[in-house]
């Protein structure tokens, strides 16, 4: 799929011009970074979501200097997290802030959001949950999502330092893009896979303790030192 085709595909789903532009920036960023599982392949998939509400808008329902709570209100997680990032850049925390977003799914490439925050001068840690996809390494039904953890840190050389890693050997997005099979959506690590599963479980429980439904938890803070030297 080419960029123009991707734009048309998003517009055909009924999103506003502004929301369509937000979604395209996310998918195009993923494509350009080689993360095609979070790129254009996601556009046809969005059309299969039974509860897609193109005109839904997220809402911030609680805001203090150190904590915010957001509700997706039927909006895609992409749009909810984008709105949250906009809000943090517009009014950064004096020290640190935790943001919990309920009913925030799908969220896509989490590195996209922490990169924006880091480029805006904030340190950020972000995780998000999804439908259960990872089973315990010893077997059994899927218990937790692939639950990536993304970290963004501003740096003096002008380039944000970003990591974005899932505890899964392959993500659901890679399955959608034809880069992996369902059998690859397992905790990574071989004989050490229990460590990846433990990380996925810990992130799942942190998010589930703060939100309703699939959601996301973001921590943003002002840097006090330059990590590059």
ABEGO torsion letter per residue (X at the ends): XBAAAAAAAAAAAGBBAAAAAAAAAAAAAAAAAGBAAABAAAAAAAAABAABBAABBBBBABBBAABBBBBAGGBBAAAAAAAAAAAAAABBBAABBBBBBBGBOBAEBAAAAAAAAAAAGBBBBBBBBBBBABBBAAEEBBABBAGBBBBBBBBAAGBBBBBBBBABABBAAAAAAGABBAAABBBBGEAAAAAAAAAAAAAAAAAAAABBEBBBBBBBBBBABBAAX
